Amino acid sequence: MLTSSVEGKGPDTWIIRASRGYNKESAIGQVLIKAQARPNPSSSPYIMYAGARAWLELGNQLLAGGEATGATHCAQSGVAELGDDYAGDDVIDDTGLKIHAAEELIEEGRSIDGARLFLKMLQIRTDLYKKLHKNEVLE
């Protein structure tokens, strides 16, 4: 399930919501942005950010329930949806190396540990995205 919406919040302020699902579970990522024009719900880069946040929320829910496979799927989907443009040039980013380490943990049978690390890297990337877009992303 992949849905997104944009709602006016006030002058030049918009709420972007993205719903993401895995099996019968779902979560909504929400972003408050400042923009003069209404963002396009099918192409705005903030939809990808909201989607990544939804995947992160859902992955953490699944991990809390011991569902490592689903949590890993959510982390992978969130990383893919957020893409590569999440950090400024001044950032030394080692999340790719740690994602590789998470994948190795999963291959070794330590799926809970791998999923936890993968989700932590998605959290870091979404935090970096917010910092990169601090003039537009309000929350």
N, C-alpha and C positions, 0 to 999 in steps of 0.2 A: 504494500500500500504506500503510494507516494502522492501526497496531496500538498498543495501550498495555497496560501491566501495572503492578501495585503489589505490592511484596514487603516483608514485615516485615524490618527490619534489626536491631532491638533495641527496648528499651522506648521507646515513643512516637517511633520513628524508622522511616521508610519510604523505600524506593527506588522511584521512579517512572521507568518506561522508556517511551519512545515511539519507534516505528519509522516512518520516512517514506521513501518511495521515488519515484524518477523513472526512467522507462523500466526498465532492468534493474538499476539501482544503488539502494542503500539505505543508510541510516545510522540509528543509534540515539542518541537524546538521553536522558541519565540525570540525575536530580535526586535528591538526598538531602534529605528534609525532616523537620521535627519537627512531629508532630501527635498528639493523644491518640487520635483515632479513625482507622481505616483510610480513606484517601482513596478516593473513588469513581472508578474508572478511566474512567468515561464522562463525568464532569462536573466533576472537580476542576480548578481553575484551574492547578494545577501540571502537569497533563497538557498544557495549552497551552504552558506554558514548556518542558517537556521536548520537545514537538513542535517548537517554534521552534528549540531547540538542535539537534535532529536535522536540520531543514532547513538550518541554518547549516553543520553538519558536511558534509552532502551537497553543498551548494552550493560549499563550499571545495574538496571533492574534485573536483567537476566542473570548477571554474575552473582548478585545477591541471593538469587534462587538456586545457585549451583549449576546453572546452564552455561557451561563454558563454550560449547559449540556456537550457540546463539549469540553469546557475548562477543566472541571472536568475529562472527559474521557482521555484527553491528559495527565493531571497531574498524574492520576492513572497509565496510560500506561508507562509514563516516570519513575515513581518510581519503577514499576515492572521491567522494562527493566534494569535500573541501578543496581538493586539488593541491597544486604546488604553490599557489600565490597566497601564502598565509603569513609570511614573515618578511620583515624589512631586510635590506641588504646588510645592515649593521648587526644582524643576529647570527650568532654561531649556532647552527641548528644540528643537533645530533639525534633528532627523533628518528630519522631513517635507520640509523645503526641500532637503536633500541627496538624499533619495530622488527628488524631482522632478528634480534635476540629473542623477542617475543615469539616469532615464528619458530625459532629453534626450540624454545621451551615446549611449544605445542607439539612439535615433531617428536620430542623426547618423552612425551606422555604427561607432561606437566601442564595440562590444558588450562587449569584454573589460574596458575601463575602467569602463563603466557597471555591469557585473555586480560588479566588484570594489568599487565604491563602495556599491552596493546591499547587498552582503553586510556591508560594514563598518558600515552603519547598522543592520542586523539585529543585529550583534554588540553595538553600543552599546545598543540597546534591551534585549537580553537581560541585559546588565550592569546596566542601570538597574532592570530587574525584580528581579534578585537583590538589589540594594541596597534597593529598596523593601520587599522581603519578607525582610530580613536576619534577623529573629527566627525565621522558619520554614524558610527555604532554607539548608541547611547547606553544600551544595556542588552 
